Amino acid sequence: MSAKEFDEKTDIISAVTLDPNTISSANYDEVHEWRVAIYDLVEKNSFYPARVNAKGPFALHLAIIGNYLLFDIRDPETYQPIVAHYLSLTPFRSLIRDYFRVREHYFEAIKSAKPHQIEAVDMGRRGLHNEAAEFLQTRLNNKLEMDHSTARRLFTLICAIQPYATRKTQEQSGLPTILFICSMNSVRSPIAAALARRAFPNALIARSAGVRSGKADGFVHEVMQEIGIDMSVHTPHTMAELKATHFDLIITLSKDAQNAVETSKLEADKIEHWPTNDPTIIEGNRNSKLDAYRDLRLTLEEKVKSLNISGSQID
């Protein structure tokens, strides 16, 4: 690969988020590996989307749709989409399998093997990683530009999220679908969707959206982390970005969301409005604001638990 010129201030990924509908796990220990991979990637990288005029830094949102990995590049402040690229995972299958096989051998070696044996296994591990990184750069050439080290870290992240990917589409799953909508998909609707996924694991598909684009909210991350739900991987989305147009149930959480649904092309077997307070308007010190977010969380938790999920329907 020819050397690329990178601006260390702008040609970087400053945030990585994951699509909770296609990459998810309820077990904290299971997601530790992808947390580490995300941290390593964000900590040091050189990256920019080719053939666009947008200036970085960039937010990278990942989803696995069928047999494709979606790279959704966004503005890290507004989360407005910049460009998206699909990468077929089929050519990477053998590399991913070898990655886990070699990693397992390495972990076994460091437990009992002699230094020269560990070194030999480690050389093989690094060789595989280099091969995968070069292949990733080749497949994304002239789409997403990155240096070799970034490609290595990105391949590690791809491997880390593989075991937790849902391969079936929303239609193929046969599960009931629910969409929560609020003003900016920053606070109320993502909290409600996350609570629904936890309350009814593998029993429904819960999505969220906003009338307009919002920003990630640090207070949301904090109060949801208190109950073991990682919201740091959430990317705000708008109603206009939704691929599906029909849901079993749509729940609006703000007045403007209620109005927007009435004039949209979205369809649902049932539509409900849950008026909920917006904790972002609360004034006061940090503790007062956190209490407002906790009150919202508790309110939505009770409402979500009242949902009647039966078979492939939401009653």
Beta strands, then each sheet from edge to edge (+ up, - down):
strand 1: 13-18
strand 2: 47-49
strand 3: 58-65
strand 4: 68-74
strand 5: 81-88
strand 6: 144-146
strand 7: 177-182
strand 8: 205-210
strand 9: 246-252
strand 10: 267-273
strand 11: 309-310
strand 12: 313-314
sheet 1: 1+ 3+ 4- 5+
sheet 2: 2+ 6-
sheet 3: 8+ 7+ 9+ 10+
sheet 4: 11+ 12-
end
